[in-house]
Amino acid sequence: MKEIRKCKNCGIYTFKEICPICGNKTSRIIPPKFSPDDKWGNYRRKMKKETLYKNNIL
């Protein structure tokens, strides 16, 4: 099974170990583990709300 990878230099997503755009090495993308007791959820939602207000989206 192939893993999705991301180039840290140009931000492109690919399945290859070498970025097809810039030629740098790519790294695996590992999502955060799910937890029903999300201790950082309140901070994340607060930051998202502040960002939306700052950009006049909300």
Sequence and secondary structure as in RCSB ss.txt:
>XXXX:A:sequence
MKEIRKCKNCGIYTFKEICPICGNKTSRIIPPKFSPDDKWGNYRRKMKKETLYKNNIL
>XXXX:A:secstr
    EEETTT  EESSSB TTT  BEEE       SS TTHHHHHHHHHHHHHHTT  
